[in-house]
Amino acid sequence: MTEKLVDAIVEMQEEEALKLVAELMGQGENSMKILDACSEAMAIVGKRFETGEYFLPHLIMSGEILKQISEKVKSGLATGFERKTLGRVVMGTVEGDIHNIGKDIVCFLLEVNGFEVRDIGVDVSPAKFVEAIREFKPRVVGMSGLLTLAYDSMKNTVKAIEESGLRDSVKIMIGGAPTSEKVCVYAGADAHGSDAMAAISLAKQWMGGD
């Protein structure tokens, strides 16, 4: 039935997807298997977006479906079994940018893959990033942006983290439609994630290096 769930999410069949999740949970299906199916579906949606088969509205819809499923499943994760945490990640959309779709998808997939995530929201100032790092003590910091003005915000945030003395304690990745390796160098980040799955790979790589 998880294959049907993958298909339902990919085809944006919201009611069918939520119905399948309810049935799977009612049958006692392992919560992580449900989330694995969501991750698989999101990868397919991402590829269709990259090839021009899907567009922004599809990403918005799939993100909404994922959000609803994650809310249903997280209670099962909390009570079903003890999850091994790979490490902590702070995620936020940088100052001046209020887009949250990409960030939310990355946060969801990080959680699916075993990371403890603190989502600090959108339009996040450099000072708030610094505060979150001090309080949460993550190994990885993710900065998202969908507008070109995010370039300077990312650079200013990295600078603030450096000036706070916390730069050596974290790895910083950036992502979002207009970002690139060039922007990564400009901002002073450690890496650029071209999509949500790249962000997961980077986080796993950095955590594994500890």
PyMOL CGO cylinders between C-alpha atoms (Angstrom):
from pymol import cmd
from pymol.cgo import CYLINDER

trace = [
    CYLINDER, 0.00, 0.00, 0.00, 2.99, 2.32, 0.45, 0.3, 1, 1, 1, 1, 1, 1,
    CYLINDER, 2.99, 2.32, 0.45, 3.46, 2.18, -3.34, 0.3, 1, 1, 1, 1, 1, 1,
    CYLINDER, 3.46, 2.18, -3.34, -0.07, 3.55, -3.70, 0.3, 1, 1, 1, 1, 1, 1,
    CYLINDER, -0.07, 3.55, -3.70, 0.81, 6.30, -1.25, 0.3, 1, 1, 1, 1, 1, 1,
    CYLINDER, 0.81, 6.30, -1.25, 3.82, 7.29, -3.34, 0.3, 1, 1, 1, 1, 1, 1,
    CYLINDER, 3.82, 7.29, -3.34, 1.63, 7.45, -6.45, 0.3, 1, 1, 1, 1, 1, 1,
    CYLINDER, 1.63, 7.45, -6.45, -1.06, 9.47, -4.67, 0.3, 1, 1, 1, 1, 1, 1,
    CYLINDER, -1.06, 9.47, -4.67, 1.42, 12.11, -3.49, 0.3, 1, 1, 1, 1, 1, 1,
    CYLINDER, 1.42, 12.11, -3.49, 3.17, 12.31, -6.86, 0.3, 1, 1, 1, 1, 1, 1,
    CYLINDER, 3.17, 12.31, -6.86, -0.17, 12.73, -8.65, 0.3, 1, 1, 1, 1, 1, 1,
    CYLINDER, -0.17, 12.73, -8.65, -1.30, 15.37, -6.09, 0.3, 1, 1, 1, 1, 1, 1,
    CYLINDER, -1.30, 15.37, -6.09, -4.26, 13.25, -4.93, 0.3, 1, 1, 1, 1, 1, 1,
    CYLINDER, -4.26, 13.25, -4.93, -4.50, 14.82, -1.49, 0.3, 1, 1, 1, 1, 1, 1,
    CYLINDER, -4.50, 14.82, -1.49, -7.63, 13.06, -0.18, 0.3, 1, 1, 1, 1, 1, 1,
    CYLINDER, -7.63, 13.06, -0.18, -6.43, 9.67, -1.40, 0.3, 1, 1, 1, 1, 1, 1,
    CYLINDER, -6.43, 9.67, -1.40, -2.98, 10.18, 0.15, 0.3, 1, 1, 1, 1, 1, 1,
    CYLINDER, -2.98, 10.18, 0.15, -4.41, 11.11, 3.55, 0.3, 1, 1, 1, 1, 1, 1,
    CYLINDER, -4.41, 11.11, 3.55, -6.86, 8.19, 3.38, 0.3, 1, 1, 1, 1, 1, 1,
    CYLINDER, -6.86, 8.19, 3.38, -4.01, 5.76, 2.66, 0.3, 1, 1, 1, 1, 1, 1,
    CYLINDER, -4.01, 5.76, 2.66, -1.96, 7.16, 5.55, 0.3, 1, 1, 1, 1, 1, 1,
    CYLINDER, -1.96, 7.16, 5.55, -4.90, 6.68, 7.90, 0.3, 1, 1, 1, 1, 1, 1,
    CYLINDER, -4.90, 6.68, 7.90, -5.34, 3.09, 6.68, 0.3, 1, 1, 1, 1, 1, 1,
    CYLINDER, -5.34, 3.09, 6.68, -1.64, 2.31, 7.02, 0.3, 1, 1, 1, 1, 1, 1,
    CYLINDER, -1.64, 2.31, 7.02, -1.51, 3.70, 10.54, 0.3, 1, 1, 1, 1, 1, 1,
    CYLINDER, -1.51, 3.70, 10.54, -4.69, 1.78, 11.41, 0.3, 1, 1, 1, 1, 1, 1,
    CYLINDER, -4.69, 1.78, 11.41, -3.01, -1.42, 10.26, 0.3, 1, 1, 1, 1, 1, 1,
    CYLINDER, -3.01, -1.42, 10.26, -0.03, -0.70, 12.52, 0.3, 1, 1, 1, 1, 1, 1,
    CYLINDER, -0.03, -0.70, 12.52, 2.38, 0.08, 9.70, 0.3, 1, 1, 1, 1, 1, 1,
    CYLINDER, 2.38, 0.08, 9.70, 5.80, 1.32, 10.81, 0.3, 1, 1, 1, 1, 1, 1,
    CYLINDER, 5.80, 1.32, 10.81, 5.69, 5.12, 10.79, 0.3, 1, 1, 1, 1, 1, 1,
    CYLINDER, 5.69, 5.12, 10.79, 9.12, 5.36, 9.20, 0.3, 1, 1, 1, 1, 1, 1,
    CYLINDER, 9.12, 5.36, 9.20, 7.94, 3.28, 6.23, 0.3, 1, 1, 1, 1, 1, 1,
    CYLINDER, 7.94, 3.28, 6.23, 5.17, 5.81, 5.67, 0.3, 1, 1, 1, 1, 1, 1,
    CYLINDER, 5.17, 5.81, 5.67, 7.67, 8.66, 5.83, 0.3, 1, 1, 1, 1, 1, 1,
    CYLINDER, 7.67, 8.66, 5.83, 10.06, 6.77, 3.54, 0.3, 1, 1, 1, 1, 1, 1,
    CYLINDER, 10.06, 6.77, 3.54, 7.25, 6.62, 0.98, 0.3, 1, 1, 1, 1, 1, 1,
    CYLINDER, 7.25, 6.62, 0.98, 6.81, 10.39, 1.36, 0.3, 1, 1, 1, 1, 1, 1,
    CYLINDER, 6.81, 10.39, 1.36, 10.52, 10.90, 0.80, 0.3, 1, 1, 1, 1, 1, 1,
    CYLINDER, 10.52, 10.90, 0.80, 10.42, 8.72, -2.31, 0.3, 1, 1, 1, 1, 1, 1,
    CYLINDER, 10.42, 8.72, -2.31, 7.42, 10.64, -3.63, 0.3, 1, 1, 1, 1, 1, 1,
    CYLINDER, 7.42, 10.64, -3.63, 9.08, 14.00, -2.99, 0.3, 1, 1, 1, 1, 1, 1,
    CYLINDER, 9.08, 14.00, -2.99, 12.17, 12.91, -4.90, 0.3, 1, 1, 1, 1, 1, 1,
    CYLINDER, 12.17, 12.91, -4.90, 9.97, 12.07, -7.89, 0.3, 1, 1, 1, 1, 1, 1,
    CYLINDER, 9.97, 12.07, -7.89, 8.14, 15.41, -7.62, 0.3, 1, 1, 1, 1, 1, 1,
    CYLINDER, 8.14, 15.41, -7.62, 11.51, 17.17, -7.46, 0.3, 1, 1, 1, 1, 1, 1,
    CYLINDER, 11.51, 17.17, -7.46, 12.74, 15.43, -10.60, 0.3, 1, 1, 1, 1, 1, 1,
    CYLINDER, 12.74, 15.43, -10.60, 9.55, 16.31, -12.47, 0.3, 1, 1, 1, 1, 1, 1,
    CYLINDER, 9.55, 16.31, -12.47, 10.01, 19.92, -11.41, 0.3, 1, 1, 1, 1, 1, 1,
    CYLINDER, 10.01, 19.92, -11.41, 13.61, 19.92, -12.65, 0.3, 1, 1, 1, 1, 1, 1,
    CYLINDER, 13.61, 19.92, -12.65, 12.58, 18.51, -16.04, 0.3, 1, 1, 1, 1, 1, 1,
    CYLINDER, 12.58, 18.51, -16.04, 9.77, 21.03, -16.47, 0.3, 1, 1, 1, 1, 1, 1,
    CYLINDER, 9.77, 21.03, -16.47, 6.97, 18.49, -16.14, 0.3, 1, 1, 1, 1, 1, 1,
    CYLINDER, 6.97, 18.49, -16.14, 5.87, 20.02, -12.83, 0.3, 1, 1, 1, 1, 1, 1,
    CYLINDER, 5.87, 20.02, -12.83, 5.77, 23.68, -11.84, 0.3, 1, 1, 1, 1, 1, 1,
    CYLINDER, 5.77, 23.68, -11.84, 5.67, 25.76, -8.65, 0.3, 1, 1, 1, 1, 1, 1,
    CYLINDER, 5.67, 25.76, -8.65, 1.98, 25.04, -7.91, 0.3, 1, 1, 1, 1, 1, 1,
    CYLINDER, 1.98, 25.04, -7.91, 2.83, 21.33, -7.87, 0.3, 1, 1, 1, 1, 1, 1,
    CYLINDER, 2.83, 21.33, -7.87, 5.58, 21.97, -5.32, 0.3, 1, 1, 1, 1, 1, 1,
    CYLINDER, 5.58, 21.97, -5.32, 3.16, 23.98, -3.20, 0.3, 1, 1, 1, 1, 1, 1,
    CYLINDER, 3.16, 23.98, -3.20, 0.54, 21.23, -3.32, 0.3, 1, 1, 1, 1, 1, 1,
    CYLINDER, 0.54, 21.23, -3.32, 3.01, 18.43, -2.58, 0.3, 1, 1, 1, 1, 1, 1,
    CYLINDER, 3.01, 18.43, -2.58, 4.43, 20.46, 0.29, 0.3, 1, 1, 1, 1, 1, 1,
    CYLINDER, 4.43, 20.46, 0.29, 0.95, 20.88, 1.77, 0.3, 1, 1, 1, 1, 1, 1,
    CYLINDER, 0.95, 20.88, 1.77, 0.24, 17.14, 1.44, 0.3, 1, 1, 1, 1, 1, 1,
    CYLINDER, 0.24, 17.14, 1.44, 3.56, 16.32, 3.12, 0.3, 1, 1, 1, 1, 1, 1,
    CYLINDER, 3.56, 16.32, 3.12, 2.83, 18.74, 5.94, 0.3, 1, 1, 1, 1, 1, 1,
    CYLINDER, 2.83, 18.74, 5.94, -0.51, 17.10, 6.66, 0.3, 1, 1, 1, 1, 1, 1,
    CYLINDER, -0.51, 17.10, 6.66, 0.95, 13.60, 6.53, 0.3, 1, 1, 1, 1, 1, 1,
    CYLINDER, 0.95, 13.60, 6.53, 3.86, 14.53, 8.79, 0.3, 1, 1, 1, 1, 1, 1,
    CYLINDER, 3.86, 14.53, 8.79, 1.47, 15.92, 11.40, 0.3, 1, 1, 1, 1, 1, 1,
    CYLINDER, 1.47, 15.92, 11.40, -0.46, 12.64, 11.40, 0.3, 1, 1, 1, 1, 1, 1,
    CYLINDER, -0.46, 12.64, 11.40, 2.63, 10.47, 11.54, 0.3, 1, 1, 1, 1, 1, 1,
    CYLINDER, 2.63, 10.47, 11.54, 4.79, 12.35, 14.05, 0.3, 1, 1, 1, 1, 1, 1,
    CYLINDER, 4.79, 12.35, 14.05, 2.56, 11.25, 16.93, 0.3, 1, 1, 1, 1, 1, 1,
    CYLINDER, 2.56, 11.25, 16.93, 3.18, 7.68, 15.86, 0.3, 1, 1, 1, 1, 1, 1,
    CYLINDER, 3.18, 7.68, 15.86, 6.92, 8.28, 15.72, 0.3, 1, 1, 1, 1, 1, 1,
    CYLINDER, 6.92, 8.28, 15.72, 6.87, 9.69, 19.22, 0.3, 1, 1, 1, 1, 1, 1,
    CYLINDER, 6.87, 9.69, 19.22, 5.06, 6.71, 20.72, 0.3, 1, 1, 1, 1, 1, 1,
    CYLINDER, 5.06, 6.71, 20.72, 6.01, 3.86, 18.41, 0.3, 1, 1, 1, 1, 1, 1,
    CYLINDER, 6.01, 3.86, 18.41, 9.74, 3.53, 18.98, 0.3, 1, 1, 1, 1, 1, 1,
    CYLINDER, 9.74, 3.53, 18.98, 12.90, 5.29, 19.96, 0.3, 1, 1, 1, 1, 1, 1,
    CYLINDER, 12.90, 5.29, 19.96, 14.48, 7.02, 16.98, 0.3, 1, 1, 1, 1, 1, 1,
    CYLINDER, 14.48, 7.02, 16.98, 18.19, 7.41, 16.65, 0.3, 1, 1, 1, 1, 1, 1,
    CYLINDER, 18.19, 7.41, 16.65, 19.00, 11.06, 16.08, 0.3, 1, 1, 1, 1, 1, 1,
    CYLINDER, 19.00, 11.06, 16.08, 21.74, 11.69, 13.53, 0.3, 1, 1, 1, 1, 1, 1,
    CYLINDER, 21.74, 11.69, 13.53, 22.30, 15.24, 14.73, 0.3, 1, 1, 1, 1, 1, 1,
    CYLINDER, 22.30, 15.24, 14.73, 20.84, 18.71, 15.03, 0.3, 1, 1, 1, 1, 1, 1,
    CYLINDER, 20.84, 18.71, 15.03, 20.08, 21.12, 12.20, 0.3, 1, 1, 1, 1, 1, 1,
    CYLINDER, 20.08, 21.12, 12.20, 18.87, 24.74, 12.29, 0.3, 1, 1, 1, 1, 1, 1,
    CYLINDER, 18.87, 24.74, 12.29, 16.87, 25.81, 9.22, 0.3, 1, 1, 1, 1, 1, 1,
    CYLINDER, 16.87, 25.81, 9.22, 15.54, 29.23, 8.27, 0.3, 1, 1, 1, 1, 1, 1,
    CYLINDER, 15.54, 29.23, 8.27, 14.67, 31.47, 5.33, 0.3, 1, 1, 1, 1, 1, 1,
    CYLINDER, 14.67, 31.47, 5.33, 16.97, 34.47, 5.45, 0.3, 1, 1, 1, 1, 1, 1,
    CYLINDER, 16.97, 34.47, 5.45, 16.07, 38.08, 6.19, 0.3, 1, 1, 1, 1, 1, 1,
    CYLINDER, 16.07, 38.08, 6.19, 13.92, 39.82, 3.58, 0.3, 1, 1, 1, 1, 1, 1,
    CYLINDER, 13.92, 39.82, 3.58, 12.54, 36.60, 2.12, 0.3, 1, 1, 1, 1, 1, 1,
    CYLINDER, 12.54, 36.60, 2.12, 9.22, 35.11, 3.27, 0.3, 1, 1, 1, 1, 1, 1,
    CYLINDER, 9.22, 35.11, 3.27, 9.16, 31.96, 1.10, 0.3, 1, 1, 1, 1, 1, 1,
    CYLINDER, 9.16, 31.96, 1.10, 8.85, 28.77, 3.12, 0.3, 1, 1, 1, 1, 1, 1,
    CYLINDER, 8.85, 28.77, 3.12, 7.96, 25.99, 0.66, 0.3, 1, 1, 1, 1, 1, 1,
    CYLINDER, 7.96, 25.99, 0.66, 11.49, 24.79, -0.03, 0.3, 1, 1, 1, 1, 1, 1,
    CYLINDER, 11.49, 24.79, -0.03, 12.53, 25.20, 3.60, 0.3, 1, 1, 1, 1, 1, 1,
    CYLINDER, 12.53, 25.20, 3.60, 9.53, 23.24, 4.82, 0.3, 1, 1, 1, 1, 1, 1,
    CYLINDER, 9.53, 23.24, 4.82, 10.24, 20.38, 2.43, 0.3, 1, 1, 1, 1, 1, 1,
    CYLINDER, 10.24, 20.38, 2.43, 13.89, 20.22, 3.52, 0.3, 1, 1, 1, 1, 1, 1,
    CYLINDER, 13.89, 20.22, 3.52, 12.88, 20.30, 7.20, 0.3, 1, 1, 1, 1, 1, 1,
    CYLINDER, 12.88, 20.30, 7.20, 10.40, 17.50, 6.62, 0.3, 1, 1, 1, 1, 1, 1,
    CYLINDER, 10.40, 17.50, 6.62, 12.92, 15.32, 4.79, 0.3, 1, 1, 1, 1, 1, 1,
    CYLINDER, 12.92, 15.32, 4.79, 15.60, 15.99, 7.40, 0.3, 1, 1, 1, 1, 1, 1,
    CYLINDER, 15.60, 15.99, 7.40, 13.19, 14.75, 10.08, 0.3, 1, 1, 1, 1, 1, 1,
    CYLINDER, 13.19, 14.75, 10.08, 12.26, 11.75, 7.94, 0.3, 1, 1, 1, 1, 1, 1,
    CYLINDER, 12.26, 11.75, 7.94, 15.95, 10.89, 7.72, 0.3, 1, 1, 1, 1, 1, 1,
    CYLINDER, 15.95, 10.89, 7.72, 16.51, 11.05, 11.46, 0.3, 1, 1, 1, 1, 1, 1,
    CYLINDER, 16.51, 11.05, 11.46, 17.70, 14.59, 12.14, 0.3, 1, 1, 1, 1, 1, 1,
    CYLINDER, 17.70, 14.59, 12.14, 16.50, 16.80, 14.96, 0.3, 1, 1, 1, 1, 1, 1,
    CYLINDER, 16.50, 16.80, 14.96, 15.46, 20.05, 13.28, 0.3, 1, 1, 1, 1, 1, 1,
    CYLINDER, 15.46, 20.05, 13.28, 14.76, 23.51, 14.64, 0.3, 1, 1, 1, 1, 1, 1,
    CYLINDER, 14.76, 23.51, 14.64, 12.84, 25.51, 12.02, 0.3, 1, 1, 1, 1, 1, 1,
    CYLINDER, 12.84, 25.51, 12.02, 13.28, 29.18, 12.90, 0.3, 1, 1, 1, 1, 1, 1,
    CYLINDER, 13.28, 29.18, 12.90, 10.88, 30.39, 10.20, 0.3, 1, 1, 1, 1, 1, 1,
    CYLINDER, 10.88, 30.39, 10.20, 11.09, 33.00, 7.45, 0.3, 1, 1, 1, 1, 1, 1,
    CYLINDER, 11.09, 33.00, 7.45, 12.55, 36.52, 7.21, 0.3, 1, 1, 1, 1, 1, 1,
    CYLINDER, 12.55, 36.52, 7.21, 15.09, 35.49, 9.86, 0.3, 1, 1, 1, 1, 1, 1,
    CYLINDER, 15.09, 35.49, 9.86, 17.66, 38.10, 10.85, 0.3, 1, 1, 1, 1, 1, 1,
    CYLINDER, 17.66, 38.10, 10.85, 21.35, 37.22, 11.25, 0.3, 1, 1, 1, 1, 1, 1,
    CYLINDER, 21.35, 37.22, 11.25, 20.97, 37.81, 15.00, 0.3, 1, 1, 1, 1, 1, 1,
    CYLINDER, 20.97, 37.81, 15.00, 18.19, 35.21, 15.22, 0.3, 1, 1, 1, 1, 1, 1,
    CYLINDER, 18.19, 35.21, 15.22, 20.34, 32.64, 13.41, 0.3, 1, 1, 1, 1, 1, 1,
    CYLINDER, 20.34, 32.64, 13.41, 23.13, 33.32, 15.92, 0.3, 1, 1, 1, 1, 1, 1,
    CYLINDER, 23.13, 33.32, 15.92, 20.70, 33.03, 18.83, 0.3, 1, 1, 1, 1, 1, 1,
    CYLINDER, 20.70, 33.03, 18.83, 19.36, 29.70, 17.51, 0.3, 1, 1, 1, 1, 1, 1,
    CYLINDER, 19.36, 29.70, 17.51, 22.89, 28.31, 17.13, 0.3, 1, 1, 1, 1, 1, 1,
    CYLINDER, 22.89, 28.31, 17.13, 23.77, 29.30, 20.67, 0.3, 1, 1, 1, 1, 1, 1,
    CYLINDER, 23.77, 29.30, 20.67, 20.61, 27.76, 22.12, 0.3, 1, 1, 1, 1, 1, 1,
    CYLINDER, 20.61, 27.76, 22.12, 20.17, 24.63, 19.98, 0.3, 1, 1, 1, 1, 1, 1,
    CYLINDER, 20.17, 24.63, 19.98, 23.85, 23.85, 19.34, 0.3, 1, 1, 1, 1, 1, 1,
    CYLINDER, 23.85, 23.85, 19.34, 23.39, 22.34, 15.85, 0.3, 1, 1, 1, 1, 1, 1,
    CYLINDER, 23.39, 22.34, 15.85, 26.14, 20.83, 13.71, 0.3, 1, 1, 1, 1, 1, 1,
    CYLINDER, 26.14, 20.83, 13.71, 24.50, 22.08, 10.50, 0.3, 1, 1, 1, 1, 1, 1,
    CYLINDER, 24.50, 22.08, 10.50, 22.82, 25.39, 9.61, 0.3, 1, 1, 1, 1, 1, 1,
    CYLINDER, 22.82, 25.39, 9.61, 20.65, 25.64, 6.51, 0.3, 1, 1, 1, 1, 1, 1,
    CYLINDER, 20.65, 25.64, 6.51, 19.76, 28.98, 4.90, 0.3, 1, 1, 1, 1, 1, 1,
    CYLINDER, 19.76, 28.98, 4.90, 17.00, 29.17, 2.31, 0.3, 1, 1, 1, 1, 1, 1,
    CYLINDER, 17.00, 29.17, 2.31, 16.11, 31.93, -0.11, 0.3, 1, 1, 1, 1, 1, 1,
    CYLINDER, 16.11, 31.93, -0.11, 13.96, 32.28, -3.21, 0.3, 1, 1, 1, 1, 1, 1,
    CYLINDER, 13.96, 32.28, -3.21, 14.76, 35.92, -3.99, 0.3, 1, 1, 1, 1, 1, 1,
    CYLINDER, 14.76, 35.92, -3.99, 18.03, 37.36, -5.23, 0.3, 1, 1, 1, 1, 1, 1,
    CYLINDER, 18.03, 37.36, -5.23, 18.11, 39.73, -2.27, 0.3, 1, 1, 1, 1, 1, 1,
    CYLINDER, 18.11, 39.73, -2.27, 18.79, 36.59, -0.23, 0.3, 1, 1, 1, 1, 1, 1,
    CYLINDER, 18.79, 36.59, -0.23, 22.39, 36.64, -1.47, 0.3, 1, 1, 1, 1, 1, 1,
    CYLINDER, 22.39, 36.64, -1.47, 23.38, 39.57, 0.73, 0.3, 1, 1, 1, 1, 1, 1,
    CYLINDER, 23.38, 39.57, 0.73, 21.26, 38.30, 3.63, 0.3, 1, 1, 1, 1, 1, 1,
    CYLINDER, 21.26, 38.30, 3.63, 23.09, 34.98, 3.48, 0.3, 1, 1, 1, 1, 1, 1,
    CYLINDER, 23.09, 34.98, 3.48, 26.44, 36.75, 3.40, 0.3, 1, 1, 1, 1, 1, 1,
    CYLINDER, 26.44, 36.75, 3.40, 25.47, 38.97, 6.33, 0.3, 1, 1, 1, 1, 1, 1,
    CYLINDER, 25.47, 38.97, 6.33, 24.26, 35.95, 8.31, 0.3, 1, 1, 1, 1, 1, 1,
    CYLINDER, 24.26, 35.95, 8.31, 27.48, 34.02, 7.78, 0.3, 1, 1, 1, 1, 1, 1,
    CYLINDER, 27.48, 34.02, 7.78, 29.41, 37.14, 8.82, 0.3, 1, 1, 1, 1, 1, 1,
    CYLINDER, 29.41, 37.14, 8.82, 27.32, 37.46, 11.99, 0.3, 1, 1, 1, 1, 1, 1,
    CYLINDER, 27.32, 37.46, 11.99, 27.98, 33.80, 12.83, 0.3, 1, 1, 1, 1, 1, 1,
    CYLINDER, 27.98, 33.80, 12.83, 31.70, 34.40, 12.34, 0.3, 1, 1, 1, 1, 1, 1,
    CYLINDER, 31.70, 34.40, 12.34, 31.69, 37.50, 14.51, 0.3, 1, 1, 1, 1, 1, 1,
    CYLINDER, 31.69, 37.50, 14.51, 29.85, 35.62, 17.26, 0.3, 1, 1, 1, 1, 1, 1,
    CYLINDER, 29.85, 35.62, 17.26, 32.67, 33.08, 17.40, 0.3, 1, 1, 1, 1, 1, 1,
    CYLINDER, 32.67, 33.08, 17.40, 30.39, 30.21, 16.38, 0.3, 1, 1, 1, 1, 1, 1,
    CYLINDER, 30.39, 30.21, 16.38, 31.51, 29.69, 12.77, 0.3, 1, 1, 1, 1, 1, 1,
    CYLINDER, 31.51, 29.69, 12.77, 33.91, 26.84, 13.50, 0.3, 1, 1, 1, 1, 1, 1,
    CYLINDER, 33.91, 26.84, 13.50, 31.20, 24.88, 15.33, 0.3, 1, 1, 1, 1, 1, 1,
    CYLINDER, 31.20, 24.88, 15.33, 28.83, 24.61, 12.35, 0.3, 1, 1, 1, 1, 1, 1,
    CYLINDER, 28.83, 24.61, 12.35, 28.69, 23.69, 8.69, 0.3, 1, 1, 1, 1, 1, 1,
    CYLINDER, 28.69, 23.69, 8.69, 26.53, 26.06, 6.63, 0.3, 1, 1, 1, 1, 1, 1,
    CYLINDER, 26.53, 26.06, 6.63, 24.54, 25.10, 3.54, 0.3, 1, 1, 1, 1, 1, 1,
    CYLINDER, 24.54, 25.10, 3.54, 22.44, 27.35, 1.35, 0.3, 1, 1, 1, 1, 1, 1,
    CYLINDER, 22.44, 27.35, 1.35, 19.61, 26.52, -1.02, 0.3, 1, 1, 1, 1, 1, 1,
    CYLINDER, 19.61, 26.52, -1.02, 16.73, 27.93, -3.06, 0.3, 1, 1, 1, 1, 1, 1,
    CYLINDER, 16.73, 27.93, -3.06, 15.93, 28.42, -6.72, 0.3, 1, 1, 1, 1, 1, 1,
    CYLINDER, 15.93, 28.42, -6.72, 18.29, 31.36, -7.45, 0.3, 1, 1, 1, 1, 1, 1,
    CYLINDER, 18.29, 31.36, -7.45, 21.23, 30.08, -5.41, 0.3, 1, 1, 1, 1, 1, 1,
    CYLINDER, 21.23, 30.08, -5.41, 24.32, 28.44, -6.88, 0.3, 1, 1, 1, 1, 1, 1,
    CYLINDER, 24.32, 28.44, -6.88, 27.88, 27.47, -6.13, 0.3, 1, 1, 1, 1, 1, 1,
    CYLINDER, 27.88, 27.47, -6.13, 28.87, 31.04, -7.00, 0.3, 1, 1, 1, 1, 1, 1,
    CYLINDER, 28.87, 31.04, -7.00, 26.43, 32.41, -4.43, 0.3, 1, 1, 1, 1, 1, 1,
    CYLINDER, 26.43, 32.41, -4.43, 27.79, 29.92, -1.92, 0.3, 1, 1, 1, 1, 1, 1,
    CYLINDER, 27.79, 29.92, -1.92, 31.28, 31.33, -2.35, 0.3, 1, 1, 1, 1, 1, 1,
    CYLINDER, 31.28, 31.33, -2.35, 29.95, 34.90, -2.20, 0.3, 1, 1, 1, 1, 1, 1,
    CYLINDER, 29.95, 34.90, -2.20, 28.10, 34.22, 1.05, 0.3, 1, 1, 1, 1, 1, 1,
    CYLINDER, 28.10, 34.22, 1.05, 30.96, 32.31, 2.64, 0.3, 1, 1, 1, 1, 1, 1,
    CYLINDER, 30.96, 32.31, 2.64, 28.90, 29.15, 3.18, 0.3, 1, 1, 1, 1, 1, 1,
    CYLINDER, 28.90, 29.15, 3.18, 30.33, 25.62, 3.11, 0.3, 1, 1, 1, 1, 1, 1,
    CYLINDER, 30.33, 25.62, 3.11, 28.10, 24.15, 0.40, 0.3, 1, 1, 1, 1, 1, 1,
    CYLINDER, 28.10, 24.15, 0.40, 25.18, 24.69, -1.93, 0.3, 1, 1, 1, 1, 1, 1,
    CYLINDER, 25.18, 24.69, -1.93, 22.30, 22.22, -2.08, 0.3, 1, 1, 1, 1, 1, 1,
    CYLINDER, 22.30, 22.22, -2.08, 20.71, 22.18, -5.52, 0.3, 1, 1, 1, 1, 1, 1,
    CYLINDER, 20.71, 22.18, -5.52, 17.57, 20.48, -4.17, 0.3, 1, 1, 1, 1, 1, 1,
    CYLINDER, 17.57, 20.48, -4.17, 16.07, 19.04, -0.99, 0.3, 1, 1, 1, 1, 1, 1,
    CYLINDER, 16.07, 19.04, -0.99, 17.73, 15.65, -1.42, 0.3, 1, 1, 1, 1, 1, 1,
    CYLINDER, 17.73, 15.65, -1.42, 21.12, 17.34, -1.84, 0.3, 1, 1, 1, 1, 1, 1,
    CYLINDER, 21.12, 17.34, -1.84, 20.56, 19.04, 1.51, 0.3, 1, 1, 1, 1, 1, 1,
    CYLINDER, 20.56, 19.04, 1.51, 19.94, 15.65, 3.13, 0.3, 1, 1, 1, 1, 1, 1,
    CYLINDER, 19.94, 15.65, 3.13, 23.11, 14.23, 1.57, 0.3, 1, 1, 1, 1, 1, 1,
    CYLINDER, 23.11, 14.23, 1.57, 25.17, 17.17, 2.81, 0.3, 1, 1, 1, 1, 1, 1,
    CYLINDER, 25.17, 17.17, 2.81, 23.79, 16.88, 6.34, 0.3, 1, 1, 1, 1, 1, 1,
    CYLINDER, 23.79, 16.88, 6.34, 24.51, 13.14, 6.44, 0.3, 1, 1, 1, 1, 1, 1,
    CYLINDER, 24.51, 13.14, 6.44, 28.00, 13.70, 5.08, 0.3, 1, 1, 1, 1, 1, 1,
    CYLINDER, 28.00, 13.70, 5.08, 28.81, 16.34, 7.67, 0.3, 1, 1, 1, 1, 1, 1,
    CYLINDER, 28.81, 16.34, 7.67, 27.31, 14.41, 10.57, 0.3, 1, 1, 1, 1, 1, 1,
    CYLINDER, 27.31, 14.41, 10.57, 29.17, 11.30, 9.49, 0.3, 1, 1, 1, 1, 1, 1,
    CYLINDER, 29.17, 11.30, 9.49, 32.41, 13.23, 9.64, 0.3, 1, 1, 1, 1, 1, 1,
    CYLINDER, 32.41, 13.23, 9.64, 32.07, 13.81, 13.36, 0.3, 1, 1, 1, 1, 1, 1,
]
cmd.load_cgo(trace, "trace")
